[in-house]
Amino acid sequence: TRRVRRAPVEQNIEKRREGRGARRAARREKAENEKPEREEIVEVGPDGMSVRDLAFALAINESEVIKTLFLKGVACSVTQTLDRDLVMMVCEAFETEVLFEEDRPVEYDARKTDVFESEDDSEFLVMRPPVATIMGHVDHGKTSLLDYIRKTRVAKGEAGGITQAIGAYQVDVDMKDSEGKPRKVTFLDTPGHEAFSAMRARGARVTDIAIIICAADDGVKPQTIEAIRHAQAAEVPIIVAINKIDKEGANIERCKQMLAEYNLLPEEWGGDTPVIPVSAHTGEGIDSLLETLALVAELAELKANPNKPAVGTVIEGFLDKARGPTATLLVQAGTLRVGDAVLSGSMYGRVKALLGDNGQPIEEAGPSTPVQILGLSDVPTAGMTFEVCATDAIARDRAGIAAILERESKLADQAGGGSKVTLANLKEDWSSDVGQPVKLNIILKADTSGSVEAIKSSLGGLPQTKVVLRFLLATPGEIVMSDIDLAEASGGIVFGFNVALPESVIAHAKQRGVEVRSYSVIYDLIDEVTAAMEGLLVPVTEKELVGEAEVRAVYGTGSTKIAGCFVNEGKLKKGSVVEVKRGAKLIYEGELTSLRRIKDSVKEVERGLECGLQVAAFNEWKAGDKITAYEMVVKTQTLEGVKERMTAEEAQAYA
């Protein structure tokens, strides 16, 4: 009886052991699958990293970070934020490279980081139109080339003919696909001005083919080089269009030579880069460019799955007074339809309307289609990805979590006080308290989120040792009363770029004593702020070489010794500062008080002449002493000069 009763018990124990072993194995497998992979490069911001974030980036336990620092004599806790030096110390121990945010190369943001297709999509993939981004230097004819292709005039309404927002258009080209239908190509037009670097990087990140525009009469310029780097970083095929070949002074061969310096060797020179001479004015070479584009796209075999919820990238966003928040999206996989619940960061909403690039309503947008949507809760950030969620509730909940994180980050950025200043009175404010930098609170309103991004990036890149720029608000939309009230409360300045400035707002600003500046060209804004900041820089006094001389003989005795000299270089001037060196040792520095030529007192003695001199509080002259004369010159500083000087001083201190 006992054996009969014991058997089930022993079997149950064995089953439990097997169950525990299986659960342990499952937990080990799950932990192994969820284990983070070590990052090849750890990117560190100006405030350093927390122990937890660093441990996650290095794929190690927090205790390993603490142990590493402890062995190097540094005690810290899990909740502590490590400065850059400590982060570098830990990363060196684990043989991982560190990259500071401000040291990121210009092409860093152009890397393709988002994957929109998975293995589950493989059986549903179909051919899709290529996305071609037109990139290059300012005024090299990017928009004009696209205008010719589209047979429209987009650039007429833009200040100075400069593209100041990214454009997305889909056009039919004069070529047929395998089904006999006209081929479609999606074109992205990016700005060429240096301030819009992030927008060019965004264009490269979402493109399939990069078309680099180079003016035949101007050659390769700084933004051309930057565009090449963006395209190369994105690892996409590059086609070069040498534009303006109809202009006087056009030199196609010189452009090809300059392009070859950046690893873009033309096909006719044995390279693999198609280089097409074109004219956006006459249309010459445009057909050849489109044929080359279609051929490159065909070789790339671009495919996507249209049978799933849409995902893609926000190209641009702006606030329309009549229609509300509006966003330009590029669908990169799936199909976007009216009524879909869209999520992008902290912005969400149900699509009320889809508008094609011609402004006409459409019902759906498939892969590689640019489209404007209405119905979002706010203007989304350009460059963010978007996705379609199953329900409004899911989109709203996920947007709420993202909003909390954004709010915490914004509060951290706005920490600290600030005195009330204007561009006109910055100098007086600085003079009253030389030891403390002035904080300039900025409320920025612009026409699009891309413009906001470009202005913030450009102003944020200025050296801020004397004036710290702080963006209290930076959003697309018109300047309104609440912006003036915020500027008054914070002592800030309101900047507007390509936005309307109603008379009621101007009157309200005058009543509140708030300065409002409005611009239509971005570099006017940047130049004016830069000039105001440079006005705060204290002039520096520098030594400027006047001349050099050598002591040939010493005359007199006691305190009346005179150095008989021969001027080797430049001249000696009475009242200048002189350095006296004996060998390599500096033995005196002071003012040249007396200068004589023969027996006459003179103000200066030129090169190749002899003279006698005396200086204040020094008479220990010896033959062979070297004299160097300087003038102390007061020079106005520039922001770039200050930056270079500080960099040199830091390098010297480090050495």
C-alpha positions as CSV (number, residue, x, y, z in Angstrom):
1,T,0.0,0.0,0.0
2,R,2.8,2.3,0.9
3,R,4.5,1.7,-2.5
4,V,1.3,2.5,-4.3
5,R,0.8,5.7,-2.4
6,R,4.5,6.7,-2.7
7,A,4.8,6.3,-6.5
8,P,2.5,9.2,-7.4
9,V,4.4,11.4,-4.9
10,E,7.8,10.5,-6.4
11,Q,6.4,11.1,-9.9
12,N,5.0,14.5,-8.9
13,I,8.4,15.5,-7.4
14,E,10.2,14.4,-10.5
15,K,7.7,16.4,-12.6
16,R,8.2,19.4,-10.5
17,R,12.0,19.2,-10.8
18,E,11.6,18.9,-14.6
19,G,9.2,21.8,-14.6
20,R,11.7,24.0,-12.5
21,G,14.5,23.0,-14.8
22,A,12.5,23.9,-17.9
23,R,11.5,27.2,-16.4
24,R,15.1,28.1,-15.5
25,A,16.2,27.2,-19.0
26,A,13.4,29.3,-20.5
27,R,14.4,32.3,-18.2
28,R,18.1,31.9,-19.2
29,E,17.1,31.8,-22.9
30,K,14.8,34.9,-22.5
31,A,17.5,36.8,-20.7
32,E,20.1,35.9,-23.3
33,N,17.7,37.0,-26.1
34,E,16.9,40.3,-24.3
35,K,20.5,41.0,-23.4
36,P,21.6,44.3,-24.9
37,E,24.4,44.4,-27.4
38,R,27.4,46.6,-26.7
39,E,27.5,49.8,-28.8
40,E,30.6,50.2,-30.9
41,I,30.5,54.0,-30.2
42,V,29.1,55.5,-27.0
43,E,27.7,59.0,-27.8
44,V,28.0,61.4,-24.8
45,G,26.2,64.7,-24.3
46,P,27.6,67.8,-22.5
47,D,26.2,66.7,-19.2
48,G,27.7,63.2,-19.3
49,M,25.8,59.9,-18.7
50,S,24.1,58.2,-15.8
51,V,25.6,54.9,-14.5
52,R,22.5,53.0,-15.7
53,D,22.7,54.5,-19.3
54,L,26.4,53.8,-19.5
55,A,26.0,50.2,-18.3
56,F,23.2,49.6,-20.9
57,A,25.4,51.1,-23.7
58,L,28.3,48.8,-22.7
59,A,26.0,45.8,-22.2
60,I,27.3,45.3,-18.6
61,N,25.8,45.4,-15.1
62,E,25.8,48.7,-13.2
63,S,28.0,47.1,-10.6
64,E,30.8,46.6,-13.3
65,V,30.8,50.4,-13.9
66,I,31.0,51.1,-10.2
67,K,33.7,48.5,-9.7
68,T,35.8,49.9,-12.6
69,L,35.7,53.4,-11.2
70,F,36.3,52.2,-7.6
71,L,39.5,50.5,-8.8
72,K,40.6,53.8,-10.3
73,G,39.9,55.6,-7.0
74,V,36.5,57.0,-7.8
75,A,33.5,56.2,-5.6
76,C,30.0,56.5,-7.1
77,S,26.5,55.1,-6.8
78,V,24.0,53.6,-9.3
79,T,21.9,56.8,-9.4
80,Q,24.8,59.1,-10.0
81,T,25.5,61.0,-13.3
82,L,29.1,60.6,-14.5
83,D,30.9,63.5,-16.2
84,R,32.6,63.1,-19.6
85,D,36.0,62.2,-18.1
86,L,34.6,59.4,-16.0
87,V,32.6,58.1,-18.9
88,M,35.8,58.0,-21.0
89,M,37.6,56.2,-18.2
90,V,35.0,53.4,-18.1
91,C,34.8,53.1,-21.9
92,E,38.5,52.9,-22.2
93,A,38.5,50.0,-19.7
94,F,36.0,48.2,-21.9
95,E,37.7,49.2,-25.2
96,T,34.8,51.2,-26.5
97,E,35.1,54.4,-28.5
98,V,33.5,57.7,-27.1
99,L,32.0,60.3,-29.3
100,F,31.0,63.8,-27.9
101,E,27.8,65.2,-29.5
102,E,29.4,68.4,-30.7
103,D,32.2,66.4,-32.3
104,R,29.9,64.4,-34.5
105,P,30.9,64.6,-38.2
106,V,28.5,66.4,-40.5
107,E,27.4,63.1,-42.1
108,Y,26.6,61.4,-38.8
109,D,22.9,62.3,-39.0
110,A,22.6,61.0,-42.5
111,R,23.0,57.4,-41.6
112,K,20.1,55.1,-42.3
113,T,19.0,53.9,-38.9
114,D,15.3,52.9,-39.5
115,V,14.3,49.6,-41.0
116,F,10.7,49.5,-42.3
117,E,10.6,45.9,-43.6
118,S,10.9,42.6,-41.8
119,E,11.2,39.0,-42.7
120,D,7.4,38.6,-42.5
121,D,7.0,41.1,-45.4
122,S,9.2,39.1,-47.8
123,E,6.3,37.3,-49.6
124,F,4.3,40.6,-50.0
125,L,7.0,42.8,-51.4
126,V,6.3,44.6,-54.6
127,M,8.2,47.2,-56.7
128,R,8.0,50.8,-55.5
129,P,9.0,54.1,-56.9
130,P,12.5,55.4,-56.1
131,V,13.0,58.3,-53.7
132,A,15.5,60.7,-55.1
133,T,16.9,63.6,-53.1
134,I,18.2,66.6,-54.9
135,M,21.2,68.1,-52.9
136,G,23.9,70.6,-53.3
137,H,25.1,74.1,-52.7
138,V,22.9,77.2,-52.4
139,D,21.9,78.8,-55.7
140,H,23.2,75.9,-57.8
141,G,19.8,75.3,-59.4
142,K,18.3,72.4,-57.4
143,T,14.8,73.8,-57.2
144,S,15.0,75.1,-60.8
145,L,15.9,71.7,-62.0
146,L,13.0,70.1,-60.2
147,D,10.7,72.9,-61.5
148,Y,11.7,72.0,-65.1
149,I,10.9,68.4,-64.4
150,R,7.5,69.2,-62.8
151,K,6.8,72.1,-65.3
152,T,6.0,74.5,-62.4
153,R,7.7,77.4,-60.8
154,V,8.1,76.6,-57.1
155,A,11.0,79.0,-56.3
156,K,9.1,82.3,-57.2
157,G,7.7,82.8,-53.7
158,E,10.8,82.0,-51.8
159,A,13.0,84.8,-50.4
160,G,16.0,85.3,-52.6
161,G,15.1,82.2,-54.6
162,I,16.6,80.1,-51.8
163,T,14.7,76.9,-50.8
164,Q,14.1,77.3,-47.1
165,A,12.0,74.1,-46.5
166,I,12.2,70.6,-47.8
167,G,9.8,69.8,-50.7
168,A,8.5,66.4,-51.5
169,Y,6.9,65.7,-54.9
170,Q,6.1,62.6,-57.0
171,V,6.2,62.9,-60.8
172,D,5.8,60.7,-63.8
173,V,8.9,60.3,-66.0
174,D,8.8,59.6,-69.7
175,M,9.6,55.9,-69.3
176,K,7.4,52.8,-68.9
177,D,7.7,50.1,-66.3
178,S,7.3,46.4,-66.9
179,E,3.5,46.8,-67.0
180,G,3.6,49.6,-69.6
181,K,2.7,52.3,-67.0
182,P,4.6,55.6,-66.6
183,R,7.4,55.3,-64.1
184,K,7.0,57.4,-61.0
185,V,9.8,59.0,-59.1
186,T,9.5,60.8,-55.7
187,F,11.8,63.8,-55.5
188,L,12.9,65.5,-52.3
189,D,14.3,69.0,-52.7
190,T,16.6,70.2,-49.8
191,P,17.9,73.7,-49.0
192,G,21.5,74.5,-49.9
193,H,22.2,77.2,-47.3
194,E,24.7,76.0,-44.6
195,A,22.1,76.5,-41.8
196,F,19.9,73.7,-43.1
197,S,22.5,70.9,-42.6
198,A,20.1,68.8,-40.5
199,M,17.4,69.0,-43.3
200,R,19.9,67.8,-45.9
201,A,20.9,65.0,-43.6
202,R,17.3,64.0,-43.2
203,G,16.8,64.0,-47.0
204,A,19.8,61.7,-47.4
205,R,18.5,59.4,-44.6
206,V,15.2,58.7,-46.4
207,T,16.4,58.6,-50.0
208,D,17.2,55.7,-52.3
209,I,19.2,57.8,-54.8
210,A,21.0,61.0,-54.2
211,I,21.3,63.6,-57.0
212,I,24.1,66.0,-56.3
213,I,23.8,69.3,-58.1
214,C,27.0,71.1,-59.0
215,A,26.9,74.4,-61.0
216,A,29.2,74.3,-64.0
217,D,30.2,77.9,-63.5
218,D,30.9,77.6,-59.8
219,G,32.2,74.1,-59.1
220,V,32.2,72.2,-55.9
221,K,31.4,74.4,-52.9
222,P,31.1,73.8,-49.1
223,Q,27.5,72.6,-49.1
224,T,28.2,70.4,-52.2
225,I,30.9,68.7,-50.1
226,E,28.5,68.3,-47.2
227,A,25.8,66.8,-49.5
228,I,28.4,64.3,-50.9
229,R,29.3,63.3,-47.3
230,H,25.6,62.9,-46.4
231,A,24.9,60.7,-49.4
232,Q,28.0,58.6,-48.8
233,A,27.1,58.1,-45.2
234,A,23.6,57.0,-46.2
235,E,25.3,54.5,-48.6
236,V,23.0,55.2,-51.5
237,P,23.8,55.5,-55.2
238,I,24.9,58.9,-56.3
239,I,24.2,60.7,-59.6
240,V,25.8,64.0,-60.3
241,A,24.0,66.6,-62.4
242,I,26.4,69.4,-63.5
243,N,23.8,72.3,-63.9
244,K,24.0,75.7,-65.7
245,I,26.0,74.4,-68.6
246,D,24.3,77.1,-70.7
247,K,25.9,79.9,-68.7
248,E,29.0,81.8,-69.7
249,G,32.1,80.5,-67.8
250,A,30.7,77.0,-67.5
251,N,33.5,74.4,-67.2
252,I,32.3,70.8,-67.0
253,E,35.8,69.3,-67.0
254,R,36.8,71.4,-64.0
255,C,33.7,70.2,-62.1
256,K,34.6,66.6,-62.9
257,Q,38.1,67.1,-61.6
258,M,36.8,68.6,-58.3
259,L,34.3,65.8,-57.9
260,A,37.0,63.2,-58.3
261,E,38.7,64.6,-55.2
262,Y,35.8,63.4,-53.2
263,N,35.7,59.9,-54.6
264,L,33.1,60.6,-57.2
265,L,34.9,59.4,-60.4
266,P,32.8,59.9,-63.6
267,E,32.0,56.7,-65.5
268,E,33.8,58.0,-68.6
269,W,36.9,58.3,-66.5
270,G,36.6,54.6,-65.4
271,G,34.6,55.3,-62.2
272,D,31.1,54.3,-61.2
273,T,29.4,57.7,-60.8
274,P,27.1,58.9,-63.5
275,V,27.8,62.5,-64.2
276,I,25.2,64.2,-66.4
277,P,25.6,67.8,-67.8
278,V,22.2,69.5,-67.7
279,S,20.6,72.9,-68.0
280,A,17.5,73.6,-65.9
281,H,17.0,76.7,-68.1
282,T,17.0,75.1,-71.5
283,G,16.1,71.5,-70.6
284,E,19.3,70.1,-72.2
285,G,20.4,66.8,-70.6
286,I,17.2,66.4,-68.5
287,D,16.0,63.3,-70.4
288,S,19.4,61.7,-70.0
289,L,19.3,62.4,-66.2
290,L,15.8,60.8,-65.9
291,E,16.9,57.8,-67.9
292,T,20.0,57.4,-65.7
293,L,17.8,57.7,-62.6
294,A,15.3,55.1,-63.8
295,L,18.2,52.7,-64.7
296,V,19.8,53.1,-61.3
297,A,16.5,52.5,-59.6
298,E,15.9,49.4,-61.7
299,L,19.2,48.0,-60.7
300,A,18.5,48.7,-57.0
301,E,15.3,46.6,-57.1
302,L,13.4,48.8,-54.6
303,K,10.5,46.9,-53.0
304,A,8.1,47.4,-50.1
305,N,5.1,45.7,-48.6
306,P,1.9,47.8,-49.2
307,N,-0.3,45.4,-47.3
308,K,0.3,46.6,-43.8
309,P,-0.2,49.7,-41.6
310,A,1.9,52.6,-42.9
311,V,5.2,53.6,-41.4
312,G,7.6,56.3,-42.6
313,T,9.3,59.6,-41.9
314,V,8.0,63.1,-41.2
315,I,9.5,65.3,-43.9
316,E,8.1,68.6,-42.6
317,G,5.5,70.1,-40.3
318,F,3.8,73.5,-40.0
319,L,0.8,75.1,-38.5
320,D,-1.9,76.3,-41.0
321,K,-4.1,79.0,-39.7
322,A,-7.2,77.5,-41.4
323,R,-6.5,73.8,-41.3
324,G,-4.5,73.4,-38.1
325,P,-1.4,71.2,-37.6
326,T,-0.2,69.9,-41.0
327,A,2.6,67.4,-41.7
328,T,4.3,66.3,-44.9
329,L,5.0,62.5,-44.6
330,L,6.9,60.1,-46.8
331,V,5.3,56.7,-46.6
332,Q,8.1,54.1,-46.7
333,A,6.2,50.9,-46.2
334,G,2.5,50.0,-45.9
335,T,-0.4,52.1,-47.0
336,L,-1.7,55.2,-45.3
337,R,-5.5,55.8,-45.5
338,V,-8.0,58.4,-44.3
339,G,-9.1,57.5,-40.8
340,D,-5.9,55.8,-39.7
341,A,-4.6,56.6,-36.2
342,V,-1.1,58.1,-36.7
343,L,1.6,58.4,-34.0
344,S,4.8,60.4,-34.3
345,G,6.6,61.0,-31.0
346,S,4.3,62.9,-28.7
347,M,1.9,63.8,-31.6
348,Y,-1.0,61.7,-32.6
349,G,-4.4,61.9,-34.3
350,R,-6.8,60.4,-36.7
351,V,-6.1,61.3,-40.4
352,K,-8.9,63.6,-41.4
353,A,-7.6,64.3,-44.9
354,L,-4.8,63.1,-47.2
355,L,-3.5,65.6,-49.8
356,G,-1.2,64.8,-52.7
357,D,1.8,66.9,-53.6
358,N,-0.5,68.9,-55.9
359,G,-2.8,69.7,-53.0
360,Q,-5.7,67.5,-54.2
361,P,-7.4,65.1,-51.8
362,I,-6.5,61.4,-52.1
363,E,-7.9,58.3,-50.3
364,E,-4.6,56.4,-49.7
365,A,-0.9,56.7,-50.1
366,G,1.4,53.7,-50.7
367,P,5.1,53.2,-50.4
368,S,7.4,56.0,-51.6
369,T,4.5,58.5,-51.7
370,P,4.8,61.9,-50.2
371,V,1.6,63.2,-48.7
372,Q,0.2,65.9,-46.4
373,I,-2.0,64.9,-43.6
374,L,-4.5,66.8,-41.4
375,G,-5.8,65.8,-38.0
376,L,-2.7,65.6,-35.7
377,S,-2.9,67.0,-32.2
378,D,0.1,69.3,-32.9
379,V,2.9,69.9,-35.4
380,P,5.2,66.9,-35.4
381,T,9.0,67.2,-35.4
382,A,10.6,66.9,-38.8
383,G,12.8,63.8,-39.1
384,M,10.8,61.7,-36.7
385,T,9.3,58.4,-37.8
386,F,5.6,57.9,-37.8
387,E,3.5,54.8,-37.7
388,V,-0.2,53.8,-37.8
389,C,-1.6,52.3,-34.6
390,A,-4.4,49.9,-34.3
391,T,-6.7,52.3,-32.3
392,D,-6.8,55.9,-31.2
393,A,-6.4,54.8,-27.6
394,I,-3.1,53.1,-28.3
395,A,-1.8,56.1,-30.1
396,R,-2.9,58.5,-27.4
397,D,-1.4,56.4,-24.6
398,R,2.0,56.1,-26.4
399,A,2.0,59.8,-27.2
400,G,1.3,60.7,-23.6
401,I,4.4,58.7,-22.5
402,A,6.5,60.5,-25.1
403,A,5.1,63.9,-24.0
404,I,6.2,63.3,-20.4
405,L,9.8,62.5,-21.5
406,E,9.9,65.5,-23.7
407,R,8.6,67.8,-20.9
408,E,11.2,66.5,-18.5
409,S,14.0,67.2,-21.1
410,K,12.6,70.6,-21.8
411,L,12.5,71.6,-18.2
412,A,16.1,70.5,-17.8
413,D,17.1,72.6,-20.7
414,Q,15.4,75.6,-19.3
415,A,16.9,75.4,-15.8
416,G,18.5,78.6,-14.6
417,G,17.5,82.3,-14.6
418,G,18.1,85.1,-17.0
419,S,18.2,88.8,-17.1
420,K,16.0,90.9,-19.4
421,V,18.0,91.9,-22.4
422,T,17.5,93.1,-26.0
423,L,19.9,93.1,-28.9
424,A,20.4,96.8,-28.5
425,N,21.2,96.8,-24.8
426,L,23.1,93.6,-24.5
427,K,26.4,95.5,-24.2
428,E,25.2,97.6,-21.3
429,D,24.0,94.5,-19.5
430,W,27.3,92.8,-20.0
431,S,29.3,95.8,-18.8
432,S,27.4,95.9,-15.5
433,D,28.5,92.4,-14.5
434,V,31.6,91.4,-16.4
435,G,32.1,88.2,-14.4
436,Q,28.7,86.6,-15.3
437,P,27.6,85.6,-18.8
438,V,24.3,87.1,-19.9
439,K,21.4,84.7,-20.6
440,L,19.4,85.6,-23.7
441,N,16.0,84.0,-23.5
442,I,14.6,83.3,-27.0
443,I,11.0,82.7,-28.2
444,L,11.3,81.4,-31.8
445,K,8.4,81.1,-34.2
446,A,9.0,79.9,-37.7
447,D,7.0,78.7,-40.8
448,T,8.0,75.1,-40.5
449,S,9.5,72.7,-38.0
450,G,12.5,72.3,-40.3
451,S,13.2,76.0,-40.2
452,V,12.9,75.9,-36.4
453,E,15.5,73.1,-36.3
454,A,17.9,74.9,-38.7
455,I,17.8,78.2,-36.7
456,K,18.3,76.5,-33.4
457,S,21.2,74.5,-34.8
458,S,22.9,77.5,-36.3
459,L,22.5,79.8,-33.2
460,G,23.3,76.9,-30.9
461,G,26.6,76.4,-32.7
462,L,27.8,79.9,-31.9
463,P,30.4,80.1,-29.1
464,Q,28.5,81.1,-25.9
465,T,31.2,82.1,-23.4
466,K,29.7,85.6,-23.1
467,V,26.1,85.2,-24.0
468,V,24.2,82.0,-23.3
469,L,21.3,81.5,-25.7
470,R,18.3,79.8,-24.1
471,F,15.2,78.7,-26.2
472,L,12.1,79.0,-24.0
473,L,9.8,78.2,-26.9
474,A,10.7,77.1,-30.5
475,T,7.8,76.0,-32.5
476,P,6.2,76.5,-36.0
477,G,3.3,79.0,-36.2
478,E,2.5,82.7,-36.1
479,I,3.6,85.0,-33.3
480,V,0.7,85.4,-30.9
481,M,-0.1,87.3,-27.7
482,S,1.0,84.5,-25.4
483,D,4.4,84.6,-27.0
484,I,4.7,88.3,-26.0
485,D,3.6,87.5,-22.5
486,L,6.1,84.7,-22.2
487,A,8.9,87.1,-23.4
488,E,7.8,89.7,-20.9
489,A,7.8,87.3,-18.0
490,S,11.2,85.8,-18.9
491,G,12.9,88.9,-20.2
492,G,13.3,87.4,-23.6
493,I,13.2,88.4,-27.3
494,V,10.8,87.1,-29.8
495,F,12.2,86.0,-33.2
496,G,10.0,85.3,-36.2
497,F,11.0,83.6,-39.4
498,N,8.7,83.7,-42.4
499,V,5.7,84.2,-40.2
500,A,3.0,86.8,-40.1
501,L,3.2,89.5,-37.5
502,P,-0.3,91.0,-36.9
503,E,-0.7,94.6,-35.9
504,S,-2.4,93.7,-32.7
505,V,0.7,91.6,-31.7
506,I,3.0,94.5,-32.6
507,A,1.0,96.9,-30.4
508,H,0.9,94.4,-27.5
509,A,4.7,94.0,-27.7
510,K,5.2,97.8,-27.6
511,Q,2.9,98.1,-24.7
512,R,4.7,95.4,-22.8
513,G,8.2,96.6,-23.8
514,V,9.1,93.3,-25.6
515,E,11.4,93.3,-28.6
516,V,10.1,91.4,-31.6
517,R,12.4,90.7,-34.7
518,S,11.0,89.3,-37.9
519,Y,13.1,87.9,-40.8
520,S,12.5,86.3,-44.2
521,V,16.0,85.1,-44.9
522,I,17.7,82.8,-42.3
523,Y,21.2,84.2,-42.6
524,D,19.9,87.7,-41.8
525,L,18.7,86.4,-38.5
526,I,21.9,84.6,-37.7
527,D,24.1,87.5,-38.8
528,E,22.2,90.0,-36.6
529,V,22.3,87.8,-33.5
530,T,26.0,87.0,-34.1
531,A,26.8,90.8,-34.5
532,A,25.0,91.5,-31.2
533,M,26.9,88.8,-29.4
534,E,30.2,90.0,-30.8
535,G,29.5,93.4,-29.4
536,L,29.7,91.9,-25.9
537,L,33.3,90.6,-26.4
538,V,35.8,92.6,-24.4
539,P,38.6,93.9,-26.8
540,V,41.9,92.1,-26.4
541,T,45.3,93.7,-26.2
542,E,47.9,91.9,-28.3
543,K,51.6,92.4,-29.0
544,E,52.4,93.5,-32.5
545,L,56.1,93.2,-33.6
546,V,57.7,96.5,-34.4
547,G,61.4,95.6,-34.8
548,E,64.5,93.8,-33.6
549,A,68.0,95.0,-32.6
550,E,71.2,93.8,-31.1
551,V,73.4,95.5,-28.5
552,R,76.8,96.1,-30.0
553,A,78.4,98.1,-27.2
554,V,77.6,99.6,-23.8
555,Y,78.5,103.3,-22.9
556,G,78.4,105.2,-19.6
557,T,78.6,104.0,-16.0
558,G,76.3,103.5,-13.1
559,S,72.7,104.4,-13.7
560,T,73.4,106.2,-17.0
561,K,74.4,103.3,-19.1
562,I,73.3,103.5,-22.7
563,A,73.0,100.5,-25.1
564,G,74.6,101.1,-28.5
565,C,72.4,99.0,-30.9
566,F,72.1,98.1,-34.5
567,V,68.5,97.6,-35.9
568,N,68.3,94.3,-37.7
569,E,64.6,94.2,-38.6
570,G,61.8,96.7,-38.7
571,K,62.4,99.7,-36.5
572,L,62.7,100.8,-32.9
573,K,60.1,103.3,-31.6
574,K,60.2,105.5,-28.5
575,G,57.5,104.4,-26.1
576,S,57.2,100.9,-27.4
577,V,57.5,97.8,-25.2
578,V,60.8,96.0,-25.4
579,E,62.0,92.6,-24.4
580,V,65.7,92.0,-23.6
581,K,67.0,88.5,-24.0
582,R,70.4,87.2,-23.1
583,G,70.8,83.9,-24.9
584,A,67.4,82.2,-24.4
585,K,66.6,83.9,-21.1
586,L,64.3,86.9,-20.9
587,I,66.0,89.3,-18.5
588,Y,63.8,92.4,-18.9
589,E,60.5,93.7,-20.3
590,G,59.5,97.4,-20.1
591,E,59.1,100.7,-21.9
592,L,61.7,102.2,-24.2
593,T,62.1,105.6,-22.7
594,S,65.0,107.2,-24.6
595,L,66.1,106.8,-28.2
596,R,69.0,108.7,-29.8
597,R,70.5,108.9,-33.2
598,I,74.1,110.4,-33.2
599,K,73.4,113.1,-30.5
600,D,69.8,113.9,-31.4
601,S,66.8,112.5,-29.6
602,V,64.5,110.8,-32.1
603,K,61.1,109.1,-32.1
604,E,62.2,106.1,-34.2
605,V,65.2,104.4,-35.9
606,E,64.8,102.4,-39.1
607,R,66.4,99.1,-40.1
608,G,70.1,99.1,-40.9
609,L,70.9,102.1,-38.6
610,E,72.7,102.5,-35.3
611,C,71.3,104.1,-32.2
612,G,71.6,104.5,-28.5
613,L,68.7,103.6,-26.1
614,Q,67.7,103.6,-22.5
615,V,64.8,101.8,-20.8
616,A,63.1,102.3,-17.5
617,A,64.6,100.7,-14.4
618,F,67.3,98.6,-16.3
619,N,70.9,99.3,-17.0
620,E,72.6,95.8,-16.9
621,W,73.4,95.9,-20.6
622,K,75.9,93.5,-22.2
623,A,77.1,93.3,-25.7
624,G,75.2,90.6,-27.6
625,D,71.8,91.2,-25.9
626,K,68.8,90.8,-28.2
627,I,66.1,93.5,-28.2
628,T,62.6,92.9,-29.5
629,A,60.2,95.9,-29.7
630,Y,56.4,95.6,-29.6
631,E,53.4,97.8,-29.8
632,M,50.4,96.9,-27.7
633,V,47.4,96.9,-30.1
634,V,43.8,96.8,-29.0
635,K,41.8,94.4,-31.3
636,T,38.1,93.7,-31.5
637,Q,37.3,90.0,-31.0
638,T,35.0,87.8,-33.1
639,L,33.1,84.7,-31.9
640,E,35.2,82.4,-34.1
641,G,38.4,84.1,-32.8
642,V,37.4,83.4,-29.2
643,K,36.5,79.8,-30.1
644,E,39.9,79.2,-31.7
645,R,41.8,80.9,-28.9
646,M,40.0,78.8,-26.3
647,T,40.6,75.6,-28.3
648,A,44.3,76.5,-28.5
649,E,44.5,77.2,-24.7
650,E,42.7,74.0,-23.9
651,A,45.0,72.0,-26.1
652,Q,48.1,73.6,-24.5
653,A,46.7,72.9,-21.0
654,Y,46.0,69.3,-22.0
655,A,49.6,68.9,-23.4
